[in-house]
Amino acid sequence: MNFSNFLLMRQEIALLAIILLLLIAEIFIPKNKKESIIHLALFLFGIHTIIGFFNIDENSLFGGMFRTNNLIHFFKNILNLGVFILLLQSADWIKEKILNQNKGSEFFILLFSSLLGIYFMISAGDFLMFYLGLELSTLPVAALAAYETAKRISSESGIKLILSSALASGVSLFGISMLYATSGSIYFDELLLTLSSNHLSLLGMVLLFAGISFKISLVPFHFWTADVYEGAPISIASYLSVISKGAAVFILMILLFTVLQPLADLWEKMIYFIAIATMFIGNLFALRQQNMKRFLAFSSIAQAGFILLGLIADSQLGTATVVYFVLIYIFSNLAAFGVVQAISLQSGKERIKDYEGLYRTNPNLSLVLMLALFSLAGIPPVAGFFGKFFLFTAAASEGYYFLVFLAVVNVTISLYYYLLVVRAMFLRKGENPIPFFRNKIYMRIGLVITVIGILLLGIYSPLYDYIYELSSVFN
């Protein structure tokens, strides 16, 4: 192995270098200049995000434990872009709420450590690397969920997340042990050749699927989601909803379309019923929510149900539609969470009722949130419409017409509750409307990027064609 081989891990090595630089900066930067940590982290991660878009060779390391190809590399670039937007939106919160507790550097170090685990999980070529990545991606986020230590609800959120994650991790590990017992290997390539449809391997697959479903918030593994989102800082709720969930979708897709392909007859039936339950429960419970974070939590559960329509297709079209939809979902959800964070930071208000009359006092924020909600609902011509359309096309191409019909019903339900927020902002006059305020530069840049993404992905279809070409690697 020579130095050029390690360049296959350049994203992992670069992110580890950023973590070490932030550790050094924490030591040497004086207390009265800790704000510079925010600018340093944003600058370094911005460079890291740009570097990620350079091409990378398709190869593997460590005997096949770590592998990469153009599609996996594209996954990481999508997540990098999402994390960069999230950091821009979090900068003001860190400056005003976290730096005075002397915990600014730790926030970035924990967040980047979780992202590093996600990298290893996505690039895993065997279950050992997968499990190490899973643990590294989960434990730092549990600490971040309880980051606002002065708030009891934040500590409660962290406890719920760590307990749920521990259960999911144990279930996944038990499933992996069963797959190993039936095949004699933990390497994905060997499992694909040796895995057979017997009772032990089927149970192992079900347990592994259940463990990953916790991270995606699929029904019936979704119970932790709303409580953790409500108690965690908005930045971390956003990370869980977008980055963590997106990464879990990618790894689940990789496992289903490669390692577990011999068991496709079973997991396609599982996905069929879980998709229906996830869409309906996510949407129906979202109708009842008054807190914006809980509202977006159940919205994200419903969106996970729609994503399963691409997974059940089990084809190159299905792979492309899942990746494209996750990219759209990142921009849409980050735009919604960004507006919620901006309003919460300025006024402390997080209830839908508090948004009444928002358009009269803060028209720009109202328009951004409306675009985000329209994209999540799938209203043309914004990007979310095309994302859902391609998912429906993928499912219909495999003959799942009734499932597509139920998905369309759920789109109608989701449109109703998304419009409740739009009605509150544009058509209602609040007794105590949120006063006008101007966001600082980082938040504005973050929201502008999300708006550009929502509009551009709805207009510029060649990006989907590019993703479709990359998707041939798994099919």
N, C-alpha and C positions, 0 to 999 in steps of 0.2 A: 504494500500500500504506500503510495507516494502523496506528496502535497496536493496534487491535482485531484486526487480522490476526495480529500477533505473539502474541496470546494463544492462538492455536492451538498454539503451541510452548511453552506455559507450563511443561509438565513439563521440557522440555529446558532452558529458561531458568532455572527454579528449581534444577535439579540443577547447572548451571554456576555459579550463585550460591553454592551450598553448597561446591563445590570451591574457589572463590575465597576464601570466608570461612575455610575450613580452612587455606588457604595463609597468610592474614593471621594466623590464630590461631597457627600454627606459629612465626611470626616473633616475636610479642609475648608469648606465654605462656612464663614462665621454665621452666627445665629441671626444677626440683623440683615443678612442678605440671602436668607433661605428661599426667597421668592425666585431667585435665579435657577433653582432646581427645576421649576416648572418649565422655564424657557429651554434649559439644557435638555430635559427629557423630550420635549416636543421636537427640538432641533434634531437630536440623535435619532429619534424614531422616524421622523420625516425622511431623513437620509436613508435609513434602513428600508422604509417603504418604497422609496424610489429605486434603490438598488435591487429590490426584489423583482422588478419588472424586466431585468435583463435575463436573457435565455439561460437555461441550465440543461446539462446533458441528462439523458435517461440512463440510470445505473443503480447499483445497490452497494452497500457497505456492510462490513462485519458479518460476512457470510449470509447476507440476505435479511438481516435484522432491520436494516434501514434501507429504504428505497425511495426513489423519486422519479417522476416523469413530468411531462408538461402539464398534465391535468392536476396532479398533486401540487405542483409549483403554483399553478393558477389559484387553487384553493387557498394557499397560504397568502397570496397577494390580495385576495378578496378580504381575508381576515385582517391583514395588515391595514388595509384601507379603512375597514370598520373601526379598528382600535385607534387609528390616528384621528378619525372624526370624533370618537368618544373622548379622547384626551383633550381635543380642542374644546369640547362642550363641558368638560370637567374642570378646566383650568381655573375658572372663577370660584367654583366651590372649594377647590383645594386651597386657593389663596385665602379665602375668607373664613373657612371653617376648619381646615386641617393644619395649615402651617402654624397657627398659634398653639396647636397641641404638639408641635415638633414631630409630625408624622408624615410630612410631605414626601420625603424620599422613600419611605417604606411603602407608601401607596403605589408608586411607580414600580418598585422592585417586586412587590407581590403580583401586580398586574402582569408585568413582563414575564415573571416566572410561570404564571398560569399559561400565558401564550406560548412559552417555550415548551411546556408539556403538551399543548395542543399540536405544535409542530411535530413532536416525536410520535404522538398518537396517529396523526394523519399519515406520516411516512413509515409507520410500522410495517415490517415484513413478517413479523411473528407476534405471538400473543404476549411474550415477555416485554418487548418494546411497547406494545399497545398498552399493557397494564401499567408500566412505569409512567408512560405519558398521561394515562388517565388519572393516576394519583397526583402527579405533579400539576396537572391542570385544575384539579378540584380543590386541593387543600388551601392554596393561597386565596381562592375566591371565598371560601368559608370564613377566613380571617377578615377579608374585605367586607363581607356582608355585615359583620359586627363592628365595623370600623368607627361608627359614631358611638363611642362607648358611653357618652353621657345620656344616650337614649336607651331606655329599657327595651323598646321594640326592636332596636337594631341588634342588641345582644341576643334577643329571642330569635331573630332571623338567622343569625350565625349558627346558633345551636340547632335549629331546625334543618338548616342546610347541611351541616356536618353529619348529623344523624341520618338524614335521607341519603347523603352521598356514601356514607359508610355501608348502609344497607345495600345500595345499588352496586357498590364495589364488590361486596361479598357475594352477591347474587351473580355478578358477571364472572368473578373468579371461579365460583362453583361450576358455572356453565363451561368455562374454558377447560377446567380439569376433566369434565366429562368428554369434551371433544378430544382432548389429549388421550384419554383412556381408550377411546374407540378407534383412534387413528394412529397413535404412537408418535405424533409429532405436533409441535406448536407453530411450525412454519406454514405460512399461508399457501405457498405454492405446493407443498407436499400434502397439505390438508385437502386442497382442491382435487388431488388425484386419488386420495385414499378414503375420503369421507363417504360413508354409505348411509342409506336411510334405515337405520335401526333405532330401537327405542332409546338407547343411551345417547346417541348423537342428536336425536330429535329433542330430548329433554335438555341437553347441553345447549342446543341452538335457542330453545325457548328462554332459558335462563339468561343467556348472553344478550338476547334481544331485549329482555325485560330490564337488564341493567343499563343498557344504553338508552332505553326508553325513558328512564328517570331523567336523564340529562336533556332529552328533547321535550319532556313534559307531555308524553302521549298518555291518553287515558288507558288503563286506570292508575298510571304512575305519576299523576299530575298534582296530587294533593298538597305538596309542599309549595307549589309555584306561587300562588297568590299571596300567601303569608310571608314568604321570603322576599318577594318583590316589594311588598308594602313596607316591611321593616328595614330592608337594606337601603343604603344610600342610592339615590336615583342612578348615579353612574354605574353602580354595581348591578342594579336591576337591569339596566340597559345592556351591560356586558353579558349577563346571564341569558337575557332574552335574544340577543343577537349573535355574539361571538361564540359563546359556549354552545348554544343550540345549533348554530351553523356548523361548527366543527363536529358535533355529535352526528348531525345529519350526513356530513361527508364520510365519516368513518363507518357509519351504518351502511351507507350506500356501497362503499368499498367492500365491506364484509359480505353483504348480501349478493353483490354482483360477481364476486370472485370466490372467496373461501366457501360460502354457504350456498353456492349455485346448485350443487347436487340435491339440496333440500328445498328447492324453489317451490315445489308443489305445496309444501306445508306453509312456508313463510308468506307466500302470496295470499293464502286463505286467512292467515293471521292479520296481515296488513289490511285486508278488505274490511274486516269487522272493526279493527282498531281505528281505521280511518273514519268510519261512520260515527263511532262513539266519540272520537276526539273532536270532530267537527261540530257535532250537535251539542255536546256538553260544554265545549269551549264557548260556543256562540250563545247558548241559552243562559249560561251563568254570567256572561258578559252583560246581558240585558239588565241584570239586577245591581250592577256595581255603581257605586257613587264616588269612590276614590279612583283617581286617574291611574295610579300604579296598579291597583287590582284590576281595573278595566283593561289596561294594556296587557296584564298577565294572562287573563282569559282570552284576550284577542290573540296572543302569541300561541296559546294552546290550540285555538281553532286553526291558525295558520299552519301549525305542525300537521294537523289533519289533512290540509290541502297538499302539503309536501308529499304525503304518503301516496298520492295519486301518481306522482312521478316514479316513486320507488316500485310500485306494484307493476309498472309497465315492463321493468326488467329488460331494457333495450337501450341502444345508443340514444334514441329519442328521449327515453326516460331519464337517463343520466344527464343529458344536456338541459332538459327542462328543470330538473332539480337544482343544478348549479346556477342556472339563470334566475330561477325564482329566489334562491337564497341571496343572490347578489341584489336583486330588487328589494327583498325583504330587509336587508341590512340598511339600505338607504331610507326606506320608508319608516322603519321602526326607530332608527336613530333620529330621524327628523321629529317624530312624535315625542320620544323621550327627551330630546333636546329642548323642545318648547316647554314640556312639563318641568324640566330642571331649571330653565331660566325663570319661569314663573315662581316655582317653589323657592328659589334662592332669593328672589326679590321680595316676595310677599308671604312665604310660608304656606300658601294655599295649594291644596292638591285635590280638592273635590270638584266634580263636574259642575256643580251648582255655582262654584266660585268663578267659573269661566263665563258666566252670563254677562253679556255686554262687552266682552273682550275686544271685539272688532272696533268698537268706538274708541277705545283707549289705546289699544296696541294692534293696529290693523295688520302690520307685517307678520307678527307672530301668529295671528289668527289665520292668515293665508297659508303660512308654512304648515301649520297643524292641519288645516283643511286638505291641503295637497297630500300630506302624509296619510290621513285617514281615507281619502279617496283612493289612494294607491293600495292601501291595505284591503279596502273593500272591493277593489277590482273595477273601478269606474274608468272607462276610456276618456281621454287618450293617455292618461298617465301610465307609468310602467307596470303597476300592479295588475292592470287589465290583461296585458300581454303575458305576464308571468302566469296568471291563472288560466288563461286561454291555452297556453302551451301545455300546462299540466293536464287540463281536461282532454286535450288532443292526444297526449301520450296514453292516458288511461283508456280513452275510446278506441285507440288503435289496437289495443289488446282485447277489445270486446267488453269492457266493463261499463256498459251504457247505463245500467241502473245506478252504479256508484257515481258516475258523472252527473246523473240527474239529481241525486241527493246532494252532491257538492253544489250544484246550481241553487238548490233550495237554501243551502247554508249561506251562500253568497247573498241571497236576498235577506236572510235574517241578519247577517253582519252589516249589511247596508243600513238597516234600520237603526242599530245601536250606534254605528259610527255617525249617522246623521243626527242623533240626539246631541252629541257634542257640538257638531256644526251649528245646530239650531240654537244651542245655548250661547255660542259665541256671536252669531250674526243676527238672530231674531229676538232674543230676550234682552230685557234691560235689568241688570242686576241692581240690587239695593246698595251694595257696596262694591262696585266694580273694581277690578285690579287697576290701580293707577298706571299712567304711562311711565315707562322706563326704557332706557336705552341699554342694550346689551353691550358688553365689552368686545374687543376685537376678536378674541379667540372664539367666543361663542358665535359671533356673527359669521366668521369664516366657516365654522363647522356646519351651521345651518344652511349657508349658501351652497356648500358642497353637496349636502343631502338633496336640496331642491334641484340642483343641476342633474344629479344622478337620477332622481325620480322622473324628470322631464326628458332627459337624454335617452335613457333606456326605453322609454315609451316611443321614441321617434327613431332612434338609430338601431335598426334591426341587425345589421351586419355583425354586431357583437355576438348575437345568438348563433350565427353561422360559424363564427370562430370557436365558440364553446362546443358546438356540435362536432366539429372536426376533432377537437381534443378528446371528446368523450369516447372515441373509438377504442381507446386503450383498455377499457373495462369490458368491452362487448365483442 
